[in-house]
Amino acid sequence: MEPQQAAEATFEIRETGDTEGEALIAGFSEFGLAGLTAADYLVQQLDPEVVGHVTAPDLPTITPFDDGTPRHPVRLFSAESVPVVVLVSELFVPATAARSFSDALLSWTADADISETVVLSGVQMPHAEDDHRTFYVATEDYRRARLDDADVPPMATGFTDGVKASVLARGIDSPLRACVYATPAHAQAPDAEAALRLVETVDDVYDLGVDTGPMESFAAEIQRHYRDLADRIEQAREEQQPEDRMYM
């Protein structure tokens, strides 16, 4: 796909059920698949229902399937007993389409009275063993609401791009509380250790009661499914956007 085509990509959120929750937690197809794996694991543990999906007719189509049953690549999950809505995106969103994607998504969250948007992300960055933890980049109102008592340090300095950057930029100048939870990730897909750190952070901040014990076996089970996806993402990332530049 040419960059100009991606820049003109349109997205539509189609609801198929009722949405409950004050925060949206999203995991995308990006380096290491840590954010995607973490969001997928939250769905497995919290057992919400599919309440909608995102269509993107202008981007190359992928249709994931499991046990012979196809599913939408970008899905929304919600349950009355769960305080968060989870977005799982197996579709790679190039940086050139990030703004239009986030505009559609955040327009939907406003209509659904969702006041917080969180992106889970594994990032490629120089790091030592002690840096194998989760960091945050968040708007001031999100920090006041969620992070005063949380054991999550801020990411020291740097910049980011893509959907993460668009969500944070919208949060700066609006009532939307926005946060990116980021952790160092490695190229193997999925990076189970990075995904586990993200799950533990979200579980602590939102008091979800998630059992993280099966995380390693869960990651092993879906590794084969995501291996081809990771190869596609890496190729697209090299062709369509600069490498992820969030760093400490």
Disulfide bonds with the S-S distance in Angstrom:
none
